[in-house]
Amino acid sequence: MAFGDNGPRKKTAFEKLTMVLVIVMLVATLGALVVSAVSAFM
């Protein structure tokens, strides 16, 4: 949306793959932070 999307259009497979990878990386990073925080308190 911030990159000049001109109305609704079909996302390409590459865009979907990129989104999935970004979400997976975010979840993995958050998970690693939580695990390190929990292990620090143990």
NORDA-V710143 format. One record per backbone hydrogen bond with DSSP energy under -1.0 kcal/mol. CO is the residue of the C=O (numbers start at 1). NH is the residue of the N-H. Records with the same first field share a line. If there is no record, write none. Layout:
CO: NH ; NH
//
This chain:
5: 7
12: 16
13: 17
14: 18
15: 19
16: 20
17: 21
18: 22
19: 23
20: 24
21: 25
22: 26
23: 27
24: 28
25: 29
26: 30
27: 31
28: 32
29: 33
30: 34
31: 35
32: 36
33: 37
34: 38
35: 39
36: 40
37: 41
38: 42
//
